[in-house]
Amino acid sequence: MKTIASLLPYIQIVLAVILVTAILLQRTGAQVGGAFGGSDNFSSAFHTRRGFEKTLFIITIVVAILFAISALVTLI
């Protein structure tokens, strides 16, 4: 159990870096001006993810869940 407790901070660092990278790699149809209230076509934000974009989206969700679980394990 001590080995897991000693490795957990390093696991969280790696998961955090992967999560930040995965989030930054994603791009949406909305422009920066639309994010801050500029006039934007709202239908452009809703589109079907395909190929690498869908895979990256799923990877981001999985890594976020793993990060949350590792944070909860740290509290125990």
Buried (B, 14 or more C-beta within 10 A) or exposed (E): EEEEEEEBEEBBEEBBEBBEEBEEEEEEEBEEEBEEEEEBEEEEEEEEEEEEBEEBEEBBEEBBEBBEEBEEEEEE
